[in-house]
């Protein structure tokens, strides 16, 4: 049954701490877990919440994301009356395709908000991986008569000294204070960049905020709503594990966490699969003296060496005598004979020559940029 919520994913977060990993791709297009992109998890959450109308706001470096999403067929978002709407950045004399933030991006795409017919809208950043049912949020939103409901988590792994958005809540779950990028967070509730609101109210709020000269959604519009007590800003605690992909170590840890059976079972459920773009490949092959322990190996890989606690994307070739440990090896990389990798992230189409050793601390993995040979 079609639900009364339209989904909107903002892929414009510019996260400099991801370094080479987002030089040529948006954060939403970051490869994850051997065969997925980060946006697959946001899209799948929305689909399993019954949404049939999803917009995706693009910013710079969006070409690989466009190629991945295609027509939306893999997510069953390609019907006549519903589907996936790609919202490319506006390009005119005043704009060069870069939004100042979510508020600017939403206001620039008011036509999508006005064309949609659903009563409510769920908006999310694309750099957070979580599992939630937006219908449960809607039920609580209506029950508490909130004007807007923010998703948050108490998990300490999401807290960052010097960055992040944090909420102070009263006994009824209403947001009473917000703080932004504190040196040390004072509130235990981390806002994870997703919210639900009545669609027409959002349009009105955006018009008023832009007219008042505001540029930032949370730091400007939300903070003003909370401080002036003009609207009921509610909250919903997001269940389960949550990962904020906002740095190289955070990206590395998020992938490594999925080597745990319990984590995979939480996110990859039989009744709620994670959809992604399909690619026909031969099954992975294990030849000769290959040894594999606790690894996610994608289709098309050829393993002739040793792989331990690692994630290998499609088409990776590990030659005889090579060792890959605690590493993420992206698509079509070749690890030559006798090479040794530990705590590394190799981007697509990289080549590691014979007997090269790349070993880094677990907390600060080495990143090898796309198409490099070492």
Secondary structure, 3 states (H helix, E strand, C coil): CCCCEEEEEECCCCCHHHHHHHCCCCHHHCEECCCEEHHHHHHHHHHHCCCCEEEEECCCCCHHHHHHHCCCHHHCCCCCCCEEEEECCCECCCCECCCCCHHHHHHHCHHHHHHCCCCEEEEEECCEECCCCHHHHHHHHHHCCCCEEEEEECCHHHCECCECEEEEECCCCCEEEEEECCCCCCCCEEEEEEEEEEHHHHHHHHHHHHHCCCCCHHHHHHHHHHHHCCCCEEEEECCCCCEECCCHHHHHHHHHHCCCHHHHHHHCECCECCCCCCCCCCCCEECCCCEEECCEECCCCEECCEEECCEECCCCEECCCCEEECCEECCCCEECCCCEEECEEECCCCEECCCCEEECCCCCCEEECCCCEC
